[in-house]
Amino acid sequence: MEKYILHFAEEPLKLNKEELENKEKILEYLKDKEQIEIKENFIFFNNFTGIFEANNQTYLVISKKLANHFGLIGKNNEPVENFEEIYNNNFENFLRYILRELSKEQIIYSLSLSHFSVEKSRLNKSAILKLLLLLNKKEEIIGSFYLILSNPHRKLVEYQSYKNIDEVSYVDSDVIVDITQNSERLYETSNGILSYQEKKYSPSTVLQYETEETFDTLENRFIKHFLKELENILLNELKDFMFLDELQELKNEVKNMLQSDIFSEVGDLNYFPSNSQVLMKKSGYREIFQIYRLLHLSFVPKIFEDLDMAFSLKDMATLWEYYVLIKILKEFKKVFGNYKIEIDFEERKKGKTIYDYAKFKFENGLILHFQKTEKSYAEVEFRPDFLIEYNGKSYVFDAKFRIIKDKDGKFISNVKNDIFKNMHYYKDGLKINSAVAVCLGEDEKGKFWTINENDKGKDVSSFLEIIKSEELKGIGYLDLRLEIE
């Protein structure tokens, strides 16, 4: 297992000028997400928890409170012996939960095939997009392959052969011409069928055209090509995700398919059958062709780029945003009915910053915006993680992968001040009903302060409680347990 150097997020990390240039892409990504600040040659970590490679070292950047929460440090803040394994296991479990829930809710997979070419194209580069697609479509892929095996496309192939004269089934002009042009196959016999100079001759063998069924069609070559492509994706590009049982199952099924009798006699694809009616209409083939097209999207929504980056950096803070999204959707669905994804993680750009915007509308009219840009009365732009519109009022929930209270239940002053200032900015700048930070904690509860200056804070325990209460107008925080089993 790779060794890390534990670096507490409370302390800046110094980089030389060359390192700053080499890490420009990653640093810009983290700056856009407001997870870091750079001052001269120092990186200051705001809300980043993950792996950062610099100075020829691999650092695990995490706050002391989070390190303690996950059991990475002991007394005197010294790292425990196997802290790398503990962190990696927690990250894998966290990622597994996020991927399964995103796939299960079909939150980010309502892409329309009508926008994408059917011509042969290159695989997209996003490992997470491929992973989510295969998780989402696993049963359909396996079912389609078995459907193809039960009723494979086949064609009749005509070929020439030479038969003994007693095996001839027909005689046509081609047969007669072949006999007369190949005199070396004639022999003299009293029962001959040809006469020449008072002698009779018969051919030793006669040309015949025969037909047979074959599975070696362009369509089956395409299916074999797709199987090999899947095998390569699973063995190489997604090898780090093989802790997922679903991928192991798909990997085994693909291997079995390639070893089946049908595909053992099928050749390699040398021409892409983009206009094949079989691929467009025949059951099994049609579904595989559509999945192939999705795997070859030339456009990759930024959400997949974010998740790819989160995986490469083992960045728990980014995963926390999607964890909170999943929790909100599940909680609201119980009360407000099912939701429709009206805008499905649409890529937007503001200056150099690229982000995704999504809009979820529930049956009773509640609207949840993900990363919607709003302007204050002074034209200052804000982009909270979650903006909710309900009964003519607006609410903000902002995901913060931070611990706001210590084990004794007392606020950690610098964390509280930082988070609550941020909530005040949202509340006062956007003139909304309330702004609440969603933090990591052991208990599903938090605190809410109303505008009343004598208010000492009201206990809260859910998203619903905050938006359904007429009294709660102000700011607060809500702790969520990390439940990922």
C-alpha positions in Angstrom: 0.0 0.0 0.0 1.2 3.5 -0.9 2.6 5.4 2.1 1.3 8.9 2.9 2.5 11.8 5.0 -0.2 13.0 7.3 -0.6 16.7 6.8 -3.2 18.6 8.9 -5.4 20.9 6.9 -5.0 23.6 9.5 -1.3 24.1 8.4 -0.3 25.6 5.1 1.8 23.5 2.7 4.7 25.2 1.0 5.4 24.5 -2.7 8.2 25.8 -4.9 7.4 27.7 -8.0 8.0 24.7 -10.3 5.5 22.6 -8.3 2.9 25.4 -8.5 3.2 25.4 -12.3 3.2 21.6 -12.6 0.0 21.4 -10.4 -1.8 24.2 -12.1 -4.8 22.1 -13.3 -5.4 20.5 -9.9 -4.8 23.8 -8.1 -7.3 25.6 -10.3 -9.9 22.9 -9.8 -9.5 23.1 -6.0 -9.6 26.9 -6.1 -12.8 27.0 -8.2 -14.4 24.7 -5.5 -13.1 27.1 -2.8 -11.3 24.2 -1.2 -7.9 26.0 -1.2 -6.3 29.4 -1.3 -2.8 30.1 -2.6 -0.7 32.9 -1.2 2.7 33.2 -2.6 4.2 29.7 -2.4 1.8 28.4 0.3 -1.4 26.4 -0.1 -4.0 27.0 2.6 -6.7 24.3 2.8 -10.2 25.4 3.5 -12.5 22.5 2.9 -10.3 19.8 1.3 -9.8 16.3 2.6 -7.8 14.0 0.4 -4.5 13.1 -1.3 -2.2 15.7 -2.6 1.1 14.9 -4.3 3.8 17.6 -4.1 7.5 17.9 -3.2 8.0 14.3 -4.3 5.8 13.2 -1.5 2.2 12.0 -1.2 0.3 13.9 1.5 -3.0 12.9 3.1 -4.5 16.3 3.9 -7.2 16.2 6.6 -8.2 18.4 9.6 -7.2 17.2 13.0 -10.9 16.8 14.0 -11.7 14.7 11.0 -8.5 12.6 11.5 -9.6 12.0 15.0 -13.2 11.2 13.9 -11.9 8.5 11.5 -9.4 7.1 13.9 -6.3 8.1 12.0 -4.5 9.6 14.9 -3.9 8.7 18.6 -2.7 10.7 21.5 -0.6 13.8 20.8 -2.1 13.8 17.3 0.4 11.1 16.1 -0.8 9.0 13.2 -1.7 5.4 14.0 0.3 2.7 12.3 -2.2 1.8 9.6 -3.8 5.2 9.0 -3.4 4.9 5.2 -5.5 1.7 5.1 -8.1 3.2 7.4 -8.5 6.3 5.3 -8.6 4.3 2.0 -11.2 1.9 3.3 -13.4 4.8 4.5 -13.0 6.5 1.1 -13.8 3.3 -0.8 -16.9 2.7 1.2 -18.0 6.3 0.8 -17.4 6.2 -3.0 -19.2 2.9 -3.2 -22.3 4.3 -1.5 -22.3 7.5 -3.6 -22.0 5.6 -6.9 -24.7 3.1 -6.0 -27.1 5.7 -4.9 -26.5 8.0 -7.9 -27.1 4.9 -10.1 -30.1 3.7 -8.1 -31.8 7.1 -8.2 -30.9 7.6 -11.8 -30.0 11.2 -10.8 -27.5 11.7 -13.5 -28.4 9.3 -16.2 -31.2 10.7 -18.3 -29.0 11.5 -21.2 -30.7 11.5 -24.6 -29.2 9.3 -27.3 -30.7 11.5 -30.0 -27.8 14.0 -29.6 -25.1 11.5 -30.3 -23.7 10.2 -33.5 -24.1 6.5 -34.4 -20.7 6.5 -36.2 -17.8 4.7 -34.7 -16.1 7.0 -32.2 -13.5 6.9 -29.4 -14.3 5.9 -25.9 -14.8 8.9 -23.6 -12.1 9.4 -21.0 -14.2 9.7 -17.9 -13.8 6.5 -15.7 -16.6 7.6 -13.5 -19.1 8.0 -16.4 -18.2 4.5 -17.6 -18.5 3.1 -14.1 -21.9 4.7 -13.4 -23.1 3.6 -16.8 -22.1 0.0 -16.3 -23.5 -0.1 -12.8 -26.8 1.4 -14.1 -27.0 -0.8 -17.1 -25.5 -4.0 -15.7 -28.7 -6.1 -15.7 -29.6 -4.8 -19.2 -26.2 -5.6 -20.6 -26.2 -9.2 -19.2 -29.9 -9.7 -20.2 -29.2 -8.5 -23.7 -26.2 -10.7 -24.1 -28.2 -13.8 -23.1 -31.0 -12.7 -25.5 -28.5 -12.6 -28.3 -27.1 -16.0 -27.4 -30.7 -17.5 -27.5 -31.5 -16.0 -30.9 -28.3 -14.8 -32.6 -28.3 -13.0 -35.9 -27.2 -15.3 -38.7 -27.0 -15.3 -42.5 -26.9 -17.8 -45.3 -23.6 -18.1 -47.1 -23.4 -19.6 -50.6 -20.2 -21.6 -51.5 -19.0 -23.8 -54.3 -18.3 -27.5 -54.0 -17.8 -30.5 -56.3 -20.0 -33.6 -55.8 -20.0 -37.1 -57.1 -22.5 -37.4 -60.0 -24.9 -39.5 -57.9 -25.0 -36.7 -55.3 -26.0 -34.0 -57.8 -29.3 -32.3 -56.9 -29.6 -29.9 -59.8 -28.2 -29.0 -63.2 -28.2 -25.4 -64.6 -26.3 -23.5 -67.2 -23.4 -22.8 -64.8 -23.0 -26.6 -64.1 -23.0 -27.4 -67.9 -20.5 -24.7 -68.6 -18.2 -25.9 -65.8 -18.4 -29.5 -67.2 -17.6 -28.5 -70.7 -14.7 -26.2 -69.7 -13.0 -28.8 -67.5 -12.4 -31.8 -69.7 -9.7 -33.1 -67.4 -12.5 -34.3 -65.0 -14.2 -36.4 -67.7 -13.7 -40.1 -67.9 -15.0 -42.6 -70.4 -17.9 -44.8 -69.3 -20.7 -46.8 -71.0 -23.2 -44.8 -68.9 -21.7 -41.5 -69.8 -23.9 -38.4 -70.1 -21.8 -36.8 -72.9 -21.0 -38.3 -76.3 -17.9 -37.5 -78.3 -16.6 -39.4 -81.4 -18.9 -42.3 -80.6 -17.7 -42.6 -77.0 -19.5 -41.6 -73.8 -18.1 -39.6 -71.0 -19.1 -38.5 -67.5 -17.5 -36.0 -65.1 -15.9 -37.4 -62.1 -17.3 -34.5 -60.0 -19.9 -31.9 -60.7 -20.0 -28.3 -59.6 -22.8 -27.6 -57.1 -23.7 -24.4 -55.1 -24.6 -25.0 -51.5 -25.7 -22.7 -48.6 -25.1 -22.8 -44.9 -25.9 -20.7 -41.9 -23.2 -18.7 -40.2 -23.0 -16.4 -37.2 -20.0 -14.5 -38.6 -22.1 -11.4 -39.5 -21.1 -7.7 -39.2 -23.6 -7.4 -36.3 -22.1 -10.3 -34.3 -18.6 -8.9 -35.0 -19.8 -5.7 -33.5 -21.1 -7.5 -30.4 -17.7 -9.3 -30.1 -15.9 -6.0 -30.5 -18.1 -4.5 -27.7 -17.4 -7.5 -25.4 -13.6 -7.0 -25.9 -14.0 -3.3 -25.2 -15.9 -4.0 -22.0 -13.3 -6.6 -21.0 -10.5 -4.0 -21.5 -12.4 -1.3 -19.5 -13.0 -3.7 -16.6 -9.5 -5.1 -16.5 -7.7 -1.8 -17.0 -9.6 1.5 -16.6 -11.9 0.3 -13.8 -9.5 -2.1 -12.0 -9.4 0.2 -9.0 -13.2 -0.2 -8.6 -13.2 -4.0 -8.5 -14.2 -3.8 -4.9 -17.7 -3.4 -6.3 -19.5 -6.8 -6.5 -21.5 -5.6 -9.5 -18.4 -5.1 -11.6 -17.0 -8.5 -10.6 -20.2 -10.1 -11.8 -20.2 -8.2 -15.1 -16.5 -9.0 -15.6 -17.3 -12.8 -15.2 -20.3 -12.6 -17.6 -18.3 -10.8 -20.3 -15.5 -13.5 -20.0 -18.1 -16.3 -20.4 -19.7 -14.6 -23.4 -16.4 -14.3 -25.2 -15.8 -18.0 -24.7 -19.2 -19.0 -26.1 -19.4 -21.1 -29.2 -21.1 -18.4 -31.2 -18.4 -15.8 -30.7 -15.5 -18.3 -31.1 -16.3 -18.5 -34.8 -17.0 -14.8 -35.3 -14.2 -12.7 -36.9 -12.9 -9.2 -35.9 -14.8 -6.1 -36.8 -13.3 -4.4 -39.9 -16.2 -2.2 -40.8 -18.5 -0.4 -38.4 -22.2 -1.2 -39.3 -23.6 2.1 -38.2 -26.7 1.8 -40.5 -27.5 -1.8 -39.6 -31.2 -2.4 -39.1 -30.4 -5.4 -36.9 -28.5 -3.2 -34.4 -31.2 -0.6 -34.5 -34.3 -2.9 -34.2 -33.5 -6.5 -33.1 -33.9 -7.2 -29.4 -30.7 -7.6 -27.5 -28.6 -6.0 -30.3 -30.6 -2.7 -30.0 -29.9 -2.4 -26.3 -26.2 -3.1 -26.6 -25.9 -0.6 -29.5 -27.5 2.1 -27.4 -25.1 1.4 -24.4 -22.2 1.4 -26.8 -23.2 4.9 -28.0 -23.4 6.1 -24.4 -19.9 4.8 -23.6 -18.7 6.8 -26.6 -20.1 10.1 -25.7 -17.9 12.9 -27.0 -19.4 15.3 -24.5 -18.7 14.5 -20.8 -20.8 16.4 -18.3 -18.7 18.2 -15.7 -20.2 16.2 -12.8 -18.2 13.2 -14.1 -15.1 15.2 -14.3 -15.6 16.3 -10.7 -16.1 12.7 -9.6 -13.1 11.6 -11.6 -11.0 14.2 -9.9 -12.5 13.3 -6.5 -11.5 9.7 -7.0 -8.0 10.6 -8.1 -7.5 12.9 -5.1 -9.5 10.6 -2.8 -11.4 13.8 -2.0 -14.1 13.2 0.6 -15.3 16.8 0.6 -16.6 16.6 -3.0 -18.2 13.2 -2.2 -19.9 14.9 0.8 -21.8 17.3 -1.6 -23.3 14.4 -3.4 -24.0 12.5 -0.2 -26.0 15.5 1.1 -27.8 15.7 -2.3 -28.8 12.1 -2.0 -30.0 12.5 1.7 -32.1 15.6 0.8 -33.7 13.9 -2.2 -34.6 10.8 -0.2 -36.0 12.8 2.7 -38.1 15.1 0.5 -39.4 12.2 -1.6 -41.1 10.7 1.4 -43.2 13.8 1.9 -43.3 15.7 -1.4 -43.6 12.7 -3.7 -41.4 11.7 -6.6 -39.2 14.2 -8.4 -38.5 15.0 -12.0 -35.1 16.1 -13.1 -35.9 19.1 -15.2 -32.3 20.2 -15.8 -29.9 17.3 -15.6 -26.4 18.6 -14.5 -26.2 21.1 -17.3 -22.7 22.5 -17.7 -22.4 26.2 -17.2 -19.5 28.7 -17.3 -18.8 31.8 -15.4 -15.5 33.4 -16.3 -12.9 30.6 -16.0 -15.2 28.6 -13.6 -17.1 25.7 -15.1 -19.8 24.1 -13.0 -22.9 21.9 -13.3 -26.4 23.1 -12.6 -29.3 20.7 -11.9 -33.0 21.3 -11.1 -35.3 18.8 -9.4 -39.0 19.4 -9.2 -41.2 17.4 -6.8 -44.8 16.4 -7.4 -46.2 19.0 -4.9 -44.2 21.8 -6.5 -41.1 22.0 -4.3 -38.0 22.9 -6.4 -34.5 21.9 -5.5 -31.6 23.6 -7.3 -28.1 22.2 -7.3 -25.4 24.9 -7.7 -27.7 27.6 -9.0 -26.1 31.1 -9.4 -28.2 33.8 -7.7 -27.5 37.6 -7.5 -27.9 39.7 -4.3 -29.6 43.1 -4.3 -26.1 44.5 -5.0 -25.5 42.3 -8.0 -23.0 40.1 -6.0 -23.2 36.5 -7.2 -23.7 33.5 -4.9 -23.7 29.8 -5.8 -24.8 27.7 -2.8 -24.8 23.9 -3.0 -28.6 23.6 -2.6 -31.2 26.3 -3.1 -34.8 25.2 -2.3 -38.0 27.0 -3.3 -41.1 26.1 -1.4 -44.4 27.9 -0.8 -43.0 31.2 -2.0 -39.9 31.1 0.2 -36.3 30.2 -0.4 -33.8 28.2 1.7 -30.1 27.4 1.3 -28.3 24.2 2.5 -24.6 24.2 2.0 -22.5 21.0 2.4 -19.5 21.4 4.7 -17.3 18.4 5.3 -16.3 19.7 8.6 -16.9 18.9 12.3 -18.4 21.9 14.1 -18.5 20.5 17.6 -16.0 18.7 19.7 -16.6 15.5 21.7 -17.9 17.5 24.6 -20.6 19.2 22.5 -18.8 22.5 22.5 -18.4 24.6 19.3 -15.0 24.7 17.7 -14.7 28.5 17.6 -12.8 29.0 14.4 -14.9 26.4 12.5 -18.2 27.9 13.9 -17.2 31.5 13.0 -16.1 30.5 9.4 -19.3 28.5 8.7 -21.7 30.9 10.3 -20.2 33.9 8.5 -20.8 32.0 5.3 -24.4 31.3 6.2 -25.0 35.0 7.1 -23.7 35.9 3.6 -26.3 33.7 2.0 -29.1 34.7 4.3 -28.6 38.5 4.1 -27.2 38.7 0.5 -29.9 36.6 -1.1 -32.7 37.8 1.2 -33.8 34.2 1.8 -35.7 32.6 4.6 -32.8 30.6 6.1 -29.3 29.3 5.4 -28.1 26.1 7.0 -24.7 24.4 6.9 -24.8 20.6 6.6 -21.8 19.3 8.6 -20.4 15.9 9.5 -21.4 14.7 12.9 -22.4 11.7 15.1 -26.0 12.8 15.7 -28.7 13.8 13.2 -29.4 17.1 14.8 -28.3 20.7 14.8 -29.1 24.2 15.9 -31.0 27.1 14.4 -31.0 30.8 15.3 -33.8 33.1 14.3 -33.5 36.9 13.7 -34.8 37.5 17.3 -31.7 38.8 19.1 -32.6 37.1 22.3 -32.9 33.7 20.6 -30.4 31.1 22.1 -31.0 28.7 19.3 -33.6 26.0 18.6 -32.8 22.3 18.2 -33.4 20.9 14.7 -33.1 17.4 13.4 -34.0 17.3 9.7 -34.1 19.3 6.4 -37.9 19.0 6.4 -38.2 20.6 9.9 -36.4 23.7 8.7 -38.3 24.3 5.5 -41.8 23.4 6.9 -41.5 25.6 10.0 -43.0 29.1 9.8 -40.9 30.3 12.7 -37.4 29.3 11.5 -36.1 32.3 9.7 -32.4 32.8 10.2 -29.2 30.6 10.1 -28.1 27.3 11.5 -26.3 24.1 11.1 -27.4 20.4 10.8 -25.2 17.5 11.5 -25.4 14.3 9.4 -23.9 10.9 10.2 -21.9 9.3 7.5 -24.1 6.2 6.9 -22.7 4.3 3.9 -23.3 0.6 4.6 
